[in-house]
């Protein structure tokens, strides 16, 4: 049970998720005003007393990434200067995560820079969901609770009771993620070997594993431009797969994503609400699951200094 010392606040990137979390915890979303000056600068005002409070600020750094990131750090600065006891940055989707290393000369490691910004702005700890690379936790010099949406997604697929199921990784980098789902769903595993030819396009080289006459679930951590996951769908379809399902935690859905998904040979696309799906991107085949209960349970455990790891194997879905 939450107490008066715990307060949930929301930035503007995903207020609906913050409200679902607050509803699960039987609290209200705190009163904060977030606006912009005429020149685009972010203006924040906390409109209630937060002195000595345990603050949980829900803000995905999703598109427009820079605006939402600045809003996050400015809001944390406001809480810090208002004498909050502790500030937890609840970041359901962490932007800049793919820029986590120097893959060529004279480029930044932007993920580390953003981690520094979050820490220096006043965060005492971070709660994130399905980081693009787990080692990003080490970019922060404060405690990080790294959660996975797998309990929510796994429960949904178990309820579907799909027979002859093969879980497919759309690239080698997603193989560990896909293997975990295959184990939990007692399914076979296949891996698509691809080669990236540009920022938005990939080329499939081969498929490791059998997908012929199988129902297929292609799983990834995010759907951005949907190039990799739709190419994987076309490939397994051409190899004789039956019903094809796509799933990912983060529905970024930018650029040509919806056009590609509309044309893909798939039955359903399943995502979560870490990023709000714009009205123009909603489709009958697009199913959005909520991670509010999962995040709410973790927030409660952090507040009461209880174990978070025990939640990892729970089936949590609103």
BELSUL-V917193 format. One record per residue. RES is the residue in one letter. PSI is psi in whole degrees, 0 to 359 (none if undefined). OMEGA is omega in degrees with one decimal (NA if undefined). BURIAL is + if it has 9 or more other C-alpha atoms within 8 Angstrom, else -. Layout:
BEGIN
res:RES psi:PSI omega:OMEGA burial:BURIAL
res:RES psi:PSI omega:OMEGA burial:BURIAL
END
This chain:
BEGIN
res:X psi:133 omega:178.7 burial:-
res:X psi:154 omega:174.2 burial:-
res:X psi:177 omega:-172.7 burial:-
res:X psi:340 omega:-179.3 burial:-
res:X psi:340 omega:179.9 burial:-
res:X psi:130 omega:-179.9 burial:+
res:X psi:134 omega:176.4 burial:+
res:X psi:126 omega:174.8 burial:+
res:X psi:161 omega:-177.3 burial:+
res:X psi:138 omega:165.1 burial:+
res:X psi:188 omega:-175.7 burial:+
res:X psi:354 omega:-174.8 burial:-
res:X psi:326 omega:-176.4 burial:+
res:X psi:61 omega:-178.6 burial:+
res:X psi:326 omega:-179.1 burial:+
res:X psi:319 omega:178.1 burial:-
res:X psi:317 omega:178.7 burial:+
res:X psi:321 omega:179.4 burial:+
res:X psi:324 omega:176.6 burial:+
res:X psi:320 omega:177.1 burial:+
res:X psi:312 omega:-179.4 burial:+
res:X psi:320 omega:178.6 burial:+
res:X psi:318 omega:178.5 burial:+
res:X psi:324 omega:-178.1 burial:+
res:X psi:358 omega:-179.7 burial:+
res:X psi:42 omega:173.7 burial:-
res:X psi:176 omega:176.4 burial:+
res:X psi:157 omega:173.7 burial:-
res:X psi:133 omega:-176.7 burial:+
res:X psi:158 omega:-176.3 burial:+
res:X psi:106 omega:177.4 burial:-
res:X psi:140 omega:179.4 burial:+
res:X psi:122 omega:177.6 burial:+
res:X psi:121 omega:-177.8 burial:+
res:X psi:184 omega:178.1 burial:-
res:X psi:143 omega:170.8 burial:+
res:X psi:170 omega:-177.1 burial:-
res:X psi:332 omega:-178.6 burial:-
res:X psi:5 omega:176.4 burial:-
res:X psi:353 omega:178.1 burial:-
res:X psi:143 omega:179.6 burial:-
res:X psi:135 omega:177.8 burial:+
res:X psi:124 omega:-177.1 burial:+
res:X psi:140 omega:173.2 burial:+
res:X psi:121 omega:175.6 burial:-
res:X psi:119 omega:-169.2 burial:+
res:X psi:22 omega:173.7 burial:-
res:X psi:162 omega:-177.4 burial:-
res:X psi:127 omega:178.3 burial:-
res:X psi:11 omega:-179.6 burial:+
res:X psi:126 omega:179.2 burial:-
res:X psi:8 omega:-175.3 burial:+
res:X psi:155 omega:173.4 burial:+
res:X psi:101 omega:-170.8 burial:+
res:X psi:132 omega:171.8 burial:+
res:X psi:110 omega:-176.1 burial:+
res:X psi:114 omega:-177.5 burial:+
res:X psi:117 omega:-179.8 burial:+
res:X psi:111 omega:173.0 burial:+
res:X psi:136 omega:176.7 burial:+
res:X psi:60 omega:179.7 burial:+
res:X psi:172 omega:179.2 burial:+
res:X psi:135 omega:-4.0 burial:-
res:X psi:110 omega:-169.0 burial:-
res:X psi:310 omega:-175.3 burial:+
res:X psi:319 omega:177.8 burial:-
res:X psi:314 omega:-177.2 burial:-
res:X psi:328 omega:176.7 burial:+
res:X psi:314 omega:179.1 burial:+
res:X psi:321 omega:177.7 burial:+
res:X psi:318 omega:179.1 burial:+
res:X psi:308 omega:-174.9 burial:+
res:X psi:327 omega:178.9 burial:+
res:X psi:321 omega:177.3 burial:+
res:X psi:320 omega:178.6 burial:+
res:X psi:323 omega:176.9 burial:+
res:X psi:321 omega:178.9 burial:+
res:X psi:317 omega:179.0 burial:+
res:X psi:319 omega:-179.3 burial:+
res:X psi:316 omega:-178.8 burial:+
res:X psi:344 omega:176.6 burial:-
res:X psi:11 omega:172.9 burial:+
res:X psi:35 omega:171.6 burial:+
res:X psi:144 omega:-178.4 burial:+
res:X psi:318 omega:179.6 burial:+
res:X psi:143 omega:179.4 burial:+
res:X psi:120 omega:174.4 burial:+
res:X psi:120 omega:176.2 burial:+
res:X psi:109 omega:177.6 burial:+
res:X psi:104 omega:-173.2 burial:+
res:X psi:87 omega:-177.4 burial:+
res:X psi:322 omega:173.0 burial:+
res:X psi:123 omega:-177.8 burial:+
res:X psi:108 omega:178.8 burial:+
res:X psi:163 omega:-178.2 burial:+
res:X psi:6 omega:-175.9 burial:+
res:X psi:335 omega:-178.1 burial:+
res:X psi:348 omega:176.4 burial:-
res:X psi:66 omega:-170.9 burial:+
res:X psi:9 omega:-179.5 burial:+
res:X psi:166 omega:174.9 burial:-
res:X psi:102 omega:-179.6 burial:+
res:X psi:359 omega:172.6 burial:-
res:X psi:174 omega:-177.7 burial:-
res:X psi:150 omega:172.4 burial:-
res:X psi:42 omega:173.4 burial:-
res:X psi:154 omega:-178.8 burial:-
res:X psi:167 omega:166.8 burial:-
res:X psi:83 omega:-169.5 burial:+
res:X psi:328 omega:-179.7 burial:+
res:X psi:320 omega:178.0 burial:+
res:X psi:319 omega:178.3 burial:+
res:X psi:316 omega:-179.8 burial:-
res:X psi:320 omega:176.5 burial:+
res:X psi:318 omega:177.2 burial:+
res:X psi:320 omega:179.5 burial:+
res:X psi:315 omega:-179.5 burial:+
res:X psi:316 omega:-179.9 burial:+
res:X psi:312 omega:-176.8 burial:+
res:X psi:336 omega:179.4 burial:-
res:X psi:343 omega:176.2 burial:+
res:X psi:1 omega:179.6 burial:+
res:X psi:134 omega:174.9 burial:+
res:X psi:336 omega:175.2 burial:+
res:X psi:164 omega:-178.0 burial:+
res:X psi:139 omega:172.5 burial:+
res:X psi:114 omega:-175.9 burial:+
res:X psi:160 omega:-176.6 burial:+
res:X psi:124 omega:177.1 burial:+
res:X psi:64 omega:172.2 burial:+
res:X psi:147 omega:-177.4 burial:+
res:X psi:327 omega:174.8 burial:-
res:X psi:128 omega:-174.6 burial:-
res:X psi:331 omega:-177.9 burial:-
res:X psi:351 omega:175.7 burial:-
res:X psi:338 omega:176.2 burial:+
res:X psi:325 omega:-178.8 burial:-
res:X psi:351 omega:177.4 burial:-
res:X psi:341 omega:-179.9 burial:+
res:X psi:143 omega:176.3 burial:+
res:X psi:23 omega:177.2 burial:-
res:X psi:165 omega:179.5 burial:+
res:X psi:141 omega:177.5 burial:-
res:X psi:127 omega:170.7 burial:+
res:X psi:109 omega:-177.1 burial:+
res:X psi:112 omega:-178.1 burial:+
res:X psi:165 omega:176.3 burial:+
res:X psi:143 omega:178.1 burial:-
res:X psi:1 omega:-175.5 burial:+
res:X psi:323 omega:177.9 burial:-
res:X psi:322 omega:-179.7 burial:+
res:X psi:312 omega:-178.6 burial:+
res:X psi:318 omega:-178.4 burial:+
res:X psi:318 omega:179.5 burial:+
res:X psi:319 omega:-179.7 burial:+
res:X psi:315 omega:-177.8 burial:-
res:X psi:326 omega:175.8 burial:+
res:X psi:321 omega:178.1 burial:+
res:X psi:329 omega:178.1 burial:-
res:X psi:334 omega:176.8 burial:-
res:X psi:57 omega:-177.4 burial:-
res:X psi:125 omega:179.9 burial:-
res:X psi:160 omega:177.5 burial:-
res:X psi:50 omega:-172.8 burial:-
res:X psi:135 omega:169.8 burial:+
res:X psi:126 omega:175.8 burial:+
res:X psi:131 omega:-174.7 burial:+
res:X psi:130 omega:171.1 burial:+
res:X psi:127 omega:-177.6 burial:+
res:X psi:348 omega:174.3 burial:+
res:X psi:169 omega:-177.2 burial:+
res:X psi:325 omega:-179.3 burial:+
res:X psi:337 omega:179.8 burial:-
res:X psi:5 omega:-173.7 burial:+
res:X psi:322 omega:179.6 burial:+
res:X psi:318 omega:177.1 burial:-
res:X psi:312 omega:-179.0 burial:+
res:X psi:322 omega:179.4 burial:+
res:X psi:321 omega:178.5 burial:+
res:X psi:317 omega:178.3 burial:-
res:X psi:320 omega:179.0 burial:+
res:X psi:319 omega:179.5 burial:+
res:X psi:314 omega:-177.5 burial:-
res:X psi:328 omega:-178.8 burial:-
res:X psi:3 omega:-179.0 burial:+
res:X psi:50 omega:-177.6 burial:-
res:X psi:167 omega:174.1 burial:+
res:X psi:169 omega:-177.4 burial:-
res:X psi:139 omega:172.6 burial:+
res:X psi:155 omega:-177.0 burial:+
res:X psi:132 omega:175.5 burial:+
res:X psi:125 omega:176.0 burial:+
res:X psi:116 omega:-176.0 burial:+
res:X psi:166 omega:173.8 burial:+
res:X psi:127 omega:-179.6 burial:-
res:X psi:128 omega:-179.0 burial:-
res:X psi:345 omega:175.0 burial:-
res:X psi:181 omega:-179.6 burial:-
res:X psi:334 omega:-174.9 burial:-
res:X psi:349 omega:-172.7 burial:-
res:X psi:146 omega:176.5 burial:+
res:X psi:163 omega:177.6 burial:+
res:X psi:124 omega:-179.0 burial:+
res:X psi:132 omega:-179.9 burial:+
res:X psi:316 omega:-179.4 burial:-
res:X psi:171 omega:176.4 burial:-
res:X psi:127 omega:178.3 burial:-
res:X psi:111 omega:-177.6 burial:-
res:X psi:169 omega:-174.9 burial:-
res:X psi:124 omega:177.4 burial:-
res:X psi:357 omega:-177.6 burial:+
res:X psi:129 omega:179.4 burial:+
res:X psi:21 omega:178.5 burial:-
res:X psi:149 omega:165.0 burial:+
res:X psi:137 omega:-168.5 burial:+
res:X psi:135 omega:171.3 burial:+
res:X psi:114 omega:178.0 burial:+
res:X psi:121 omega:-171.9 burial:+
res:X psi:139 omega:176.3 burial:+
res:X psi:170 omega:-179.5 burial:+
res:X psi:333 omega:-179.1 burial:+
res:X psi:155 omega:169.5 burial:+
res:X psi:109 omega:-178.3 burial:+
res:X psi:272 omega:174.9 burial:+
res:X psi:356 omega:176.0 burial:+
res:X psi:15 omega:-179.8 burial:+
res:X psi:308 omega:-176.9 burial:+
res:X psi:313 omega:-172.0 burial:+
res:X psi:327 omega:178.3 burial:+
res:X psi:328 omega:174.6 burial:+
res:X psi:321 omega:176.4 burial:+
res:X psi:320 omega:178.8 burial:+
res:X psi:316 omega:178.5 burial:+
res:X psi:321 omega:-177.9 burial:+
res:X psi:311 omega:-178.9 burial:+
res:X psi:331 omega:174.7 burial:+
res:X psi:315 omega:179.3 burial:+
res:X psi:335 omega:179.3 burial:-
res:X psi:5 omega:173.1 burial:-
res:X psi:14 omega:177.2 burial:+
res:X psi:151 omega:179.3 burial:+
res:X psi:250 omega:179.4 burial:+
res:X psi:134 omega:-175.8 burial:+
res:X psi:130 omega:179.1 burial:+
res:X psi:140 omega:176.0 burial:+
res:X psi:143 omega:178.7 burial:+
res:X psi:146 omega:177.2 burial:+
res:X psi:155 omega:178.2 burial:+
res:X psi:311 omega:-170.7 burial:+
res:X psi:119 omega:-180.0 burial:+
res:X psi:81 omega:178.4 burial:+
res:X psi:312 omega:171.8 burial:+
res:X psi:59 omega:-179.5 burial:+
res:X psi:168 omega:177.5 burial:-
res:X psi:231 omega:-175.8 burial:-
res:X psi:16 omega:-172.3 burial:+
res:X psi:309 omega:-174.8 burial:+
res:X psi:324 omega:176.4 burial:+
res:X psi:318 omega:179.2 burial:-
res:X psi:317 omega:180.0 burial:+
res:X psi:322 omega:178.7 burial:+
res:X psi:326 omega:-176.9 burial:-
res:X psi:350 omega:-174.9 burial:-
res:X psi:146 omega:-179.0 burial:+
res:X psi:66 omega:-174.6 burial:-
res:X psi:153 omega:178.2 burial:+
res:X psi:321 omega:-174.0 burial:-
res:X psi:149 omega:173.3 burial:+
res:X psi:122 omega:-175.4 burial:+
res:X psi:125 omega:179.5 burial:+
res:X psi:178 omega:175.3 burial:+
res:X psi:177 omega:-175.4 burial:+
res:X psi:29 omega:173.0 burial:+
res:X psi:331 omega:174.9 burial:+
res:X psi:130 omega:179.5 burial:+
res:X psi:138 omega:178.1 burial:+
res:X psi:121 omega:-179.3 burial:-
res:X psi:150 omega:-177.1 burial:-
res:X psi:321 omega:-178.1 burial:-
res:X psi:347 omega:179.5 burial:-
res:X psi:359 omega:-179.2 burial:-
res:X psi:138 omega:-179.5 burial:-
res:X psi:160 omega:176.6 burial:-
res:X psi:328 omega:-177.9 burial:-
res:X psi:353 omega:-176.2 burial:-
res:X psi:115 omega:-179.7 burial:+
res:X psi:127 omega:-179.3 burial:+
res:X psi:119 omega:176.5 burial:-
res:X psi:148 omega:-178.5 burial:+
res:X psi:138 omega:174.5 burial:+
res:X psi:15 omega:-175.3 burial:+
res:X psi:316 omega:-178.6 burial:+
res:X psi:318 omega:177.9 burial:+
res:X psi:309 omega:-179.8 burial:+
res:X psi:321 omega:179.2 burial:+
res:X psi:316 omega:179.3 burial:+
res:X psi:321 omega:179.9 burial:-
res:X psi:318 omega:177.6 burial:+
res:X psi:316 omega:179.7 burial:+
res:X psi:319 omega:-179.8 burial:+
res:X psi:322 omega:176.0 burial:+
res:X psi:316 omega:-178.5 burial:+
res:X psi:321 omega:-178.1 burial:+
res:X psi:9 omega:179.1 burial:-
res:X psi:45 omega:178.0 burial:-
res:X psi:166 omega:-178.7 burial:-
res:X psi:135 omega:175.8 burial:-
res:X psi:328 omega:-173.6 burial:+
res:X psi:335 omega:180.0 burial:-
res:X psi:341 omega:-179.5 burial:-
res:X psi:345 omega:-170.0 burial:-
res:X psi:329 omega:-177.4 burial:+
res:X psi:9 omega:179.7 burial:-
res:X psi:149 omega:173.4 burial:-
res:X psi:108 omega:-174.9 burial:-
res:X psi:120 omega:176.6 burial:+
res:X psi:140 omega:177.4 burial:+
res:X psi:none omega:NA burial:-
END
